[in-house]
Each structure stands twice: as C-alpha cells, then as structure tokens.
Amino acid sequence: MARKFLYFVASMVVLLLAGAFVFQVYGDELMEVAFVPDTEFTAQEVLENNVYADTGMWLARPELVKGNPALWLPAGYEDSDEAFPEAKKAAVFFLHPTSFLKNNRWNAPLDDTESQARARIFLRGQASAFNAIGEIWAPRYRQATLGAFLTEKKEGQQALDAAYQDVLAAFDYFVAEIPSDQPIILAGHSQGSLHLTNLLKDRVAGTPLANRIVAAYVVGWPVSVETDIPEMGLDACEMPDQTGCIMAWQSFAEPADYERIVRVYDRTIGFNGQPRKDSKLLCSNPINGDIDSAAPANVNLGTLVPNDDLSEATLLAGSVPARCDERGFLLIGDPPEIGPYALPGNNYHVYDYSLFWANLRVDARRRMTAFPAR
C-alpha cells in the first residue's frame, strides 16, 4: 500500500507540476526516496545522424495533423483577428517540461508511454498558444528524470547534460529543415526552458540565426537580467511589439512566499561566470507584453481552466491580474480558482502558460506582425 501511495503521489506531482526548479526547493526526504534513482548514471547512446528526420521523434511538427496536441484549442474558441497569413508564419520550436518520474534510470527512454502521454498534455495547454502564428515543432527527447532536480549527486547534472544533447540534435535538424529565411519562435516551460536558456547561449548568441528569432518564451525558469541575458544573444522584451527578444516569468499568487526559491537560486552561477546572488530576475508581464509592469484582471483576455483530468479546458476572461515585484517574480493577486495544484508559497508554476493563454496568442501575433519591419 505504501508503495502504491508513493507512486500515486509521484504521478500527481509530475503530471501537475511539470518538474522544475521548484523541486530543488520543495523536495523532501519522501520525494527523494520516491524519485531519485539509486543507480549509477549510464551514458546514453549517441543518436544516429539525422534521427530527427523521423516524424516519430516529434510530438508535433507540420506533417503531423491527426492527434497533434499542439493544434488543440478550447471548445468553441475562435481568434478575434483574421487568420494569420500563411506566408508570414513562423516556425515554432517548443520544448516540453519534465514528464518522466521513474527512479530506475536518470534519463527517460524515448519509448516510455507514460511520460510521452504526459508530454502531450503539456503541449495541449502550452504549445497551443502559438498554433495561430506558426507551425509547431516539439521534439521528443531523453529528458532528465524528476529526481535529477531533487539531488546534489553529480548524476543529476549528468542527466540534464545528456538531455540537452538530444535538444541540440533536434534543434539543429529543425533549423536545417525549415526555409533559411523563415522567422523562428522559441518556447518552453520548466526543464524545457532550462534547456532553452542554454540553446540561446550556444546556438543563437553571436550568430546570424539571432536575426531570425521573433521572440523566445523562456517560461517557468529563473533568468538573471545581469548574469544571463547578456550571454543569451537577445535582449529582454521591453515593449509589446519588440522582436528578437526574451520573455520570462514565474507566477505567484499573493501573499507570495518565494524565499526558498531565492535561497537556492542565489547559490548558483550565471552564464557570465558571476554569482546570481541578489540579481534581478527577468519579469515579463504576459498581459502587457513588457517588463516590470502591472495589468488589472479585466485586460486578461483568457485563462485556461482545466477539467479534473486535464483533457479539456474552458477559457475564462478577466479573472487574473499580473504585476512584477522588485525581485522579478510575477504576482497574480488572490489565488485564482483554476485548480488545486498550486505549490507551497502560492507558487502557480504549473499554470504559467494557462493563466495568460489568450494574451500569449495576441503577444505572439503582435510580434510576428512587427517582425518584417525589423
């Protein structure tokens, strides 16, 4: 019975929290026993050249129409604007958050059906925000297991490094496959956003590719304005029609208690080699499309409110405000009635996208419209 209970807890946590920085903060002995592998790290086999040419290596890509989770829309939803012109559409590269929870290995196998099913749920509620303005490419990758975020063992970082190698391979194929002049939107959440920060640093910064990036949505992962942004190749999105820039936020209801997150974060080193301690986090306001601002609830165009099993959602307008605080966390007012899965401290990590889903569609459209004039 105890074993079944642990796996029930594990399933609920990974399904609803998406595995991320927060697990380093809130993980306790129970979670560590349940999730952290007690095996040695085994180096993954190098993927075959051009393995991402196989459509089966993608959860979403243009050729996949039937059952493509990134094409999902809430029942009855219609964009208020006309359809975005086909000739101006972007290629969207989306990295899903952690969906693998097993503790028998450090990285997810590509054929793990449970984690793949969870990843599809995440794409429905997250990547779908971009399906009006571009064709979405979302790779399967051998993600680090949930337990990699709950331990200081070197194997945890080795698992993340290994997952990142798959991300690089998928991205390199993506760039080679799309037209050489097509605009690009990068997006992710949680572990996916962690990999995205490195991708920006390693593949975009200082390269011609930077000129093709409409925006990068690095959601649910802390990004230091001082120590990270200068190394990532793009500026922060300071205006709603700005292009070639980065959006990032972490959502908290009030009263917000993020002391434990800050304590962990302040011990890390930024991309420029300097400590992140006391550095300001990039706080984009997804309602306004700028930084360090405030927006009342009545200008929130629509929050996704999921049903119990996360298979569908309804869109509720005017229910959630947003304002950035001094450290760089996004505050959303009183705890919204969006679901029971907020983390301690009123942390709404799992809802980072769904809180502002309709505004994100507008934000991406606005930046795409402005991009040709850049």
Number of C-alpha atoms within 10 A of each C-alpha: 5 7 9 9 10 16 15 11 14 19 19 13 19 21 23 22 22 29 29 25 20 23 22 19 18 13 15 11 9 9 18 18 14 18 27 24 23 13 11 11 15 13 11 14 7 9 11 8 9 11 13 20 13 8 14 14 16 17 24 26 21 12 10 17 11 7 11 19 22 28 20 17 18 16 10 7 9 10 11 7 8 7 10 15 11 11 7 15 19 27 26 26 25 28 28 28 28 25 29 30 29 21 20 14 20 34 29 24 17 14 10 11 11 13 23 19 13 21 23 21 22 25 25 21 25 26 29 22 25 26 19 20 25 23 22 28 24 27 24 22 25 23 30 30 30 32 29 29 25 25 18 10 11 11 21 23 16 18 25 21 15 22 23 23 18 19 22 18 18 23 21 14 16 20 15 9 10 13 10 10 10 15 22 25 25 23 26 27 30 27 28 26 27 23 26 29 23 17 18 21 19 15 18 19 17 15 10 10 17 19 18 18 24 26 28 29 24 27 27 28 25 25 29 21 18 19 21 24 23 16 20 24 21 22 18 22 24 19 14 19 17 21 28 21 21 28 23 28 27 28 25 29 21 15 14 20 14 16 11 14 17 16 13 14 22 15 12 13 14 21 20 14 10 12 16 23 17 14 18 17 25 29 31 30 28 30 28 22 22 20 22 19 18 18 17 16 17 12 16 23 21 23 24 22 21 17 12 10 9 15 10 17 19 16 19 16 18 13 19 27 23 27 25 24 14 11 14 23 24 29 27 26 18 14 18 18 9 19 14 9 16 19 17 13 16 20 23 27 26 25 26 22 28 21 30 23 26 23 23 24 19 23 22 27 21 17 22 26 18 15 19 11 7 9
